[in-house]
Amino acid sequence: MYGEQALAGWAGVTDAVRASGGRIVAQLWHVGMARTPGSGPVPGAPAVGPSGIAVDGSASGLAMTSADIDAVIAAYAEGAANARAAGFHGIEVHAAHGYLIDQFLWSHTNRRTDGYGGGIAARTRFAAEIVAACRAAVPADFPILLRISQWKMGAFDARIAQDPKELDALLTPLAAAGVDAFHCSTRRFHPPEFDGSDLNFAGWAKKLTGRPTISVGSVGLDNEFLQAFQGQRGGVTDIGGLLDRMERDEFDLIAVGRALLGDPAWLSKVLDGRVDELRPFQRESLASLA
Ligand SMILES: Cc1cc2nc3c(=O)[nH]c(=O)nc-3n(C[C@H](O)[C@H](O)[C@H](O)COP(=O)(O)O)c2cc1C
């Protein structure tokens, strides 16, 4: 989210979205140790992360210095201000899926001993400082979302919070730093996050922080889901408890990803009960914008 030409391009995109009555939020990323060697604007640069350790455990990059950390925090703030100037309705800080911020959150990739590593509070500090810097760079009513996940690309069983107490320790400083809503990434929205409760990840995040939350994961991907849509509630049934969960305010929004890549008209077809016309998601959908 920088550079005159790119920002002018984004302004065209946000204008078009606004003209169609939509809303658009820019997701700000740094991939850290997940960078493909040789890629990006400086191909020869090494991958960097909290400790130079990749999600697979290999020591394949450099540990960030405190000057690197300050520079990345400043770049996020600049990105937030640029996104607002380019017409976005908000930003989402990508702190999930094993990319840079998540590499700080996870003890497996963060072995620092300098105040940005150690216990949960220290591992959360980098994310909280990024959120605070973004918050200071945009007006108070400009939404800041934060995407967070237990799972990582290449480590689906990873966990950064073992129980609700640890999740609280992780999320509370982020809410205090200025997160308006948490986007809780799970591969399936319905499994309980912790033993002893039906709440999913987004449900726990809302309960612990009081912030609105977005849930996600496999909506519209299986046949059972599509067939069941033809049932009750004016064409929509309660798949996997989704509607029940939303009606009892477990979380506030549900995100839909691959089903929309398979069929951009997915939502209007579902709302109109035209389930027979839905085009299912297939791998080839990833190579198409149609
Ligand atoms: C092609 C593709 C690209 C994605 N890119 C991103 C991304 O840039 N940032 C992100 O947070 N998640 C990304 N995701 C994950 C999705 O946001 C979403 O969490 C995931 O697909 C699960 O939702 P679904 O089951 O509705 O598809 C991507 C997923 C796919 C399939």
The ligand as a Gaussian input file, in Angstrom:
#p B3LYP/6-31G(d) Opt

LIG

0 1
 C       -6.956000     -17.984000      -3.417000
 C       -7.017000     -17.603000      -1.965000
 C       -6.347000     -16.456000      -1.551000
 C       -6.381000     -16.067000      -0.213000
 N       -5.742000     -14.926000       0.167000
 C       -5.825000     -14.513000       1.452000
 C       -5.253000     -13.273000       1.853000
 O       -4.699000     -12.533000       1.043000
 N       -5.356000     -12.913000       3.146000
 C       -6.018000     -13.685000       4.060000
 O       -6.090000     -13.296000       5.239000
 N       -6.578000     -14.860000       3.714000
 C       -6.505000     -15.272000       2.440000
 N       -7.114000     -16.461000       2.071000
 C       -7.891000     -17.225000       3.077000
 C       -9.347000     -16.757000       2.992000
 O       -9.449000     -15.403000       3.406000
 C      -10.293000     -17.583000       3.867000
 O       -9.951000     -17.441000       5.234000
 C      -10.258000     -19.056000       3.517000
 O      -10.374000     -19.234000       2.111000
 C      -11.378000     -19.812000       4.243000
 O      -12.644000     -19.312000       3.861000
 P      -13.571000     -20.151000       2.799000
 O      -13.670000     -21.523000       3.377000
 O      -14.872000     -19.402000       2.786000
 O      -12.847000     -20.130000       1.486000
 C       -7.088000     -16.857000       0.734000
 C       -7.773000     -18.012000       0.302000
 C       -7.737000     -18.381000      -1.034000
 C       -8.489000     -19.629000      -1.454000

